Amino acid sequence: MSKPAAADMIPVAFSLLGTPYTEMDCQAFIEACLRSIGILDNLSGSNAWYRRMDWTGTPEECRTQYGSIPPGAFLFILEAEDEGTPEKYRGDGIGDATHIGLYTGQGEGAIHSSSSRGRVCESKFKGKTIPRGGWNRVGLWTSRLVYGMELGQSLEEVIPMPDIMATVTASSGATVKMRAKPSRSCSEYWDVPVGARVPVSGHSGDWDRIEYGGRSGWMIGQYLVPDEELVAEDPAEPDGWVTITVPIEVARALYDALGVGMEANAL
C-alpha cells in the first residue's frame, strides 16, 4: 500500500482557517489534516508528535540536506526543557516542543491553531529559523508520508551550480511545469509562466533545480534560457580573465568536468 502525499494535507489546512481554538487546538488541527489523507493516529500533544518524526532539524538544516523544505512538512517551536515541560518528556535531552503547525509553501507559509489568536490561522515562515518563540524546527514523517522530493537524496547526487538566473520559455503554451522531482512521471507539479525569471541552483541529468513562488522544484533544462556569462581564468589576458558566453548545456558540462575555476555572473 502506497504512502499518502504530505502535500495533500494543504487544501484541508486552508479549509480549516478560522476554526476557533476552543474547537481545535494545534494537535487537533494536525490530526484533522492527517485524517483527510487516511492517517488516524492520535497522540498526546506537540511533544509526542515531535518525538514521532523520523527526521527533525532547523529549517536551514532541512534546506541543506534535502534542497528545500517540502510542502506538508511539520513545523515546531522547540524550547529548552524547563519546569513547564511535561514530566514524561523531561530528561531525554530533546527539549520542549510547545507548538506544531504545517508548512504550506503558500500564502504566509505556515498554518496552525493559535491559542493567542484564538483560531486556526496563518503565520509567516519563509524557510528559515524565526527566533524568539517562532518556528525553529522542521519535522519529516518519512515512514508514513511521501514528500515532494526523494528525501534522503544526498546533495552529491544533485550537481550544484553557481547562482544563475534563467528565463522560462516554450514555443507553445503559456506555462511550463515545475515538478517536485526530476521526472516526467512525478504527478506533483506547479505551473510556471513563460517569461518568468528563476534562479537555477543545480541539475540532475536533463533537469535543472529552480525556485519559483516560494517553492523549489525541477524543470527540464530545454525550457530555461540562461542570462549568465561564464568567466574563466586566462593568463594570456592582461587582467587574467576572459569572458565567454555559452549555452546552458555547455555550462552544465563544464561545471561537471571542472567543478572549480569558474564562476557565473548574472547580467
C-alpha positions as CSV (number, residue, x, y, z in Angstrom):
1,M,0.0,0.0,0.0
2,S,1.5,3.3,-1.0
3,K,2.0,6.1,1.4
4,P,-0.1,9.3,1.1
5,A,1.4,12.6,0.0
6,A,2.1,15.1,2.7
7,A,1.2,18.0,0.3
8,D,-2.4,16.6,0.1
9,M,-3.0,17.9,3.6
10,I,-2.6,21.5,2.4
11,P,-6.0,22.2,0.9
12,V,-7.6,20.8,4.0
13,A,-5.4,23.0,6.2
14,F,-6.6,26.1,4.3
15,S,-10.2,25.0,4.6
16,L,-9.9,25.0,8.4
17,L,-8.7,28.6,8.6
18,G,-10.8,30.5,11.1
19,T,-11.8,27.4,13.2
20,P,-12.0,28.5,16.8
21,Y,-9.1,27.3,19.1
22,T,-11.7,26.1,21.6
23,E,-12.9,23.6,18.9
24,M,-9.5,22.7,17.5
25,D,-6.1,23.2,19.3
26,C,-2.8,22.7,17.5
27,Q,-2.8,18.9,17.9
28,A,-6.4,18.5,16.8
29,F,-5.6,20.7,13.7
30,I,-2.7,18.4,12.7
31,E,-4.8,15.3,13.3
32,A,-7.6,16.6,11.2
33,C,-5.2,17.3,8.3
34,L,-3.8,13.7,8.7
35,R,-7.3,12.2,8.8
36,S,-8.0,13.8,5.4
37,I,-5.3,11.6,3.9
38,G,-6.2,8.5,5.8
39,I,-3.8,8.6,8.8
40,L,-5.8,8.2,12.0
41,D,-3.0,8.4,14.6
42,N,-3.8,10.3,17.8
43,L,-1.0,11.5,20.1
44,S,-0.9,13.5,23.3
45,G,0.3,16.9,22.2
46,S,3.0,18.5,20.1
47,N,5.8,16.9,22.2
48,A,4.6,13.5,21.3
49,W,4.3,14.5,17.6
50,Y,7.9,15.9,17.6
51,R,9.2,12.7,19.0
52,R,7.3,10.6,16.4
53,M,9.1,12.3,13.5
54,D,11.7,10.4,11.5
55,W,13.8,13.5,11.0
56,T,13.9,16.8,12.8
57,G,16.2,19.8,12.3
58,T,16.3,23.5,11.8
59,P,14.8,24.9,8.6
60,E,18.4,25.7,7.5
61,E,19.4,22.1,8.1
62,C,16.4,20.8,6.1
63,R,17.3,23.0,3.1
64,T,20.9,22.0,3.3
65,Q,20.2,18.2,3.5
66,Y,17.2,18.0,1.1
67,G,17.5,21.1,-1.1
68,S,14.2,22.6,0.2
69,I,11.6,22.3,2.8
70,P,8.8,20.2,1.2
71,P,5.2,21.4,1.4
72,G,3.4,19.3,4.0
73,A,6.4,19.3,6.4
74,F,5.5,19.8,10.1
75,L,6.8,22.9,11.9
76,F,7.6,23.1,15.6
77,I,8.5,25.6,18.2
78,L,11.2,23.9,20.2
79,E,12.2,25.4,23.5
80,A,14.7,24.4,26.2
81,E,13.4,22.0,28.8
82,D,12.2,23.7,32.0
83,E,9.7,23.2,34.8
84,G,6.9,23.7,32.3
85,T,7.9,20.7,30.2
86,P,5.6,17.7,30.6
87,E,7.2,15.4,33.1
88,K,7.3,12.4,30.8
89,Y,9.5,14.3,28.3
90,R,12.0,15.7,30.8
91,G,15.5,14.4,30.8
92,D,15.6,12.9,27.3
93,G,17.7,15.8,26.0
94,I,15.3,16.8,23.2
95,G,13.6,19.8,24.8
96,D,10.1,21.0,24.9
97,A,8.1,21.1,21.6
98,T,5.5,23.6,22.7
99,H,3.6,24.1,19.3
100,I,3.1,22.4,16.0
101,G,1.9,23.6,12.6
102,L,2.0,22.7,8.9
103,Y,4.2,24.2,6.2
104,T,2.2,25.0,3.1
105,G,4.7,26.8,0.8
106,Q,1.8,29.2,0.0
107,G,0.5,32.4,1.5
108,E,2.2,33.2,4.8
109,G,3.9,29.8,4.7
110,A,2.5,28.2,7.9
111,I,-0.9,27.2,9.2
112,H,-1.6,26.3,12.8
113,S,-4.1,26.6,15.6
114,S,-3.0,29.5,17.8
115,S,-4.2,29.9,21.4
116,S,-3.1,33.6,21.4
117,R,-5.1,34.4,18.2
118,G,-7.9,32.1,19.2
119,R,-8.3,30.3,15.9
120,V,-6.6,28.4,13.1
121,C,-4.6,31.0,11.2
122,E,-1.6,31.6,9.0
123,S,1.8,32.9,10.2
124,K,5.0,33.9,8.4
125,F,7.5,31.2,7.7
126,K,10.0,31.7,4.8
127,G,12.1,28.6,5.2
128,K,14.4,29.9,7.9
129,T,14.5,29.9,11.7
130,I,12.3,32.5,13.3
131,P,13.8,33.3,16.7
132,R,12.2,34.4,19.9
133,G,9.3,32.0,20.0
134,G,8.9,31.4,16.3
135,W,9.2,28.3,14.2
136,N,12.6,26.8,14.7
137,R,12.3,23.1,13.8
138,V,11.1,21.1,10.8
139,G,9.8,17.6,11.2
140,L,9.5,15.0,8.4
141,W,7.5,11.8,9.0
142,T,9.1,9.8,6.1
143,S,7.9,6.4,7.4
144,R,4.2,7.4,6.9
145,L,4.2,10.2,4.3
146,V,5.6,10.9,0.8
147,Y,7.1,14.3,0.4
148,G,7.6,16.3,-2.8
149,M,11.1,15.0,-3.3
150,E,13.1,11.8,-2.6
151,L,14.1,12.6,1.0
152,G,17.4,11.1,1.9
153,Q,18.9,12.0,-1.5
154,S,22.4,13.2,-0.9
155,L,23.5,16.6,-2.2
156,E,26.2,14.8,-4.2
157,E,23.5,13.3,-6.4
158,V,22.5,16.8,-7.5
159,I,25.3,18.6,-9.2
160,P,25.4,22.2,-7.8
161,M,25.8,25.2,-10.0
162,P,26.6,28.8,-9.0
163,D,23.6,31.0,-8.8
164,I,22.4,31.5,-12.4
165,M,19.2,33.4,-13.5
166,A,17.3,31.9,-16.4
167,T,14.1,32.8,-18.2
168,V,11.3,30.2,-18.7
169,T,10.5,29.8,-22.3
170,A,8.3,27.5,-24.5
171,S,7.3,27.5,-28.2
172,S,3.7,26.7,-27.3
173,G,1.6,27.3,-24.2
174,A,1.7,29.9,-21.5
175,T,3.2,27.8,-18.7
176,V,5.9,25.1,-18.1
177,K,5.6,22.5,-15.4
178,M,8.0,22.7,-12.4
179,R,7.9,19.2,-10.9
180,A,8.6,18.2,-7.3
181,K,11.0,15.5,-8.6
182,P,13.3,15.4,-11.7
183,S,11.0,13.0,-13.5
184,R,8.1,13.4,-16.0
185,S,6.2,10.7,-14.1
186,C,6.1,13.0,-11.0
187,S,2.5,13.9,-10.5
188,E,3.1,16.8,-8.2
189,Y,3.9,20.0,-10.1
190,W,3.3,23.7,-10.4
191,D,2.8,25.8,-13.5
192,V,5.4,28.5,-14.1
193,P,4.5,31.2,-16.6
194,V,6.6,31.6,-19.7
195,G,8.8,34.7,-19.3
196,A,9.4,34.2,-15.5
197,R,12.9,34.6,-14.4
198,V,14.0,32.0,-12.0
199,P,17.3,31.1,-10.1
200,V,19.0,27.8,-11.1
201,S,20.9,26.2,-8.3
202,G,21.7,22.7,-9.6
203,H,21.0,20.0,-12.1
204,S,20.4,16.3,-12.4
205,G,20.5,14.8,-15.9
206,D,18.3,16.8,-18.2
207,W,16.7,18.6,-15.2
208,D,17.5,21.9,-13.5
209,R,16.6,22.7,-9.9
210,I,14.9,26.1,-9.8
211,E,12.8,28.2,-7.3
212,Y,9.6,29.9,-8.1
213,G,6.7,31.2,-6.0
214,G,8.4,30.2,-2.7
215,R,8.9,26.6,-3.9
216,S,11.9,24.6,-5.0
217,G,11.4,22.1,-7.9
218,W,12.7,20.8,-11.2
219,M,12.2,21.8,-14.8
220,I,13.6,20.3,-17.9
221,G,16.6,22.4,-19.0
222,Q,15.4,22.9,-22.6
223,Y,12.8,25.3,-21.2
224,L,15.3,27.5,-19.5
225,V,17.3,30.2,-21.2
226,P,20.2,31.5,-19.0
227,D,21.2,35.1,-18.9
228,E,24.6,34.4,-17.4
229,E,28.1,34.7,-18.6
230,L,30.8,32.2,-17.6
231,V,34.1,33.8,-16.6
232,A,37.2,31.6,-16.9
233,E,40.8,32.4,-16.0
234,D,43.1,33.0,-19.0
235,P,46.7,34.0,-18.3
236,A,47.0,35.5,-21.8
237,E,44.6,38.3,-20.9
238,P,46.1,41.4,-19.2
239,D,43.9,41.1,-16.1
240,G,44.0,37.3,-16.2
241,W,40.3,36.8,-17.2
242,V,38.4,36.3,-20.4
243,T,34.6,36.4,-20.7
244,I,32.7,33.9,-22.8
245,T,29.0,33.3,-23.3
246,V,27.9,29.7,-23.8
247,P,24.6,27.7,-23.9
248,I,23.5,26.3,-20.6
249,E,24.1,22.7,-21.9
250,V,27.8,23.6,-22.3
251,A,27.8,25.3,-18.9
252,R,26.5,22.2,-17.2
253,A,29.2,20.1,-18.9
254,L,31.9,22.5,-17.8
255,Y,30.7,22.6,-14.2
256,D,30.6,18.8,-14.2
257,A,34.0,18.3,-15.6
258,L,35.9,21.1,-13.9
259,G,34.0,22.0,-10.7
260,V,36.4,24.8,-9.8
261,G,38.0,27.7,-11.5
262,M,34.7,29.0,-12.9
263,E,32.0,31.3,-11.7
264,A,28.8,32.8,-13.1
265,N,27.9,36.4,-13.2
266,A,24.2,37.3,-13.7
267,L,23.7,40.1,-16.2
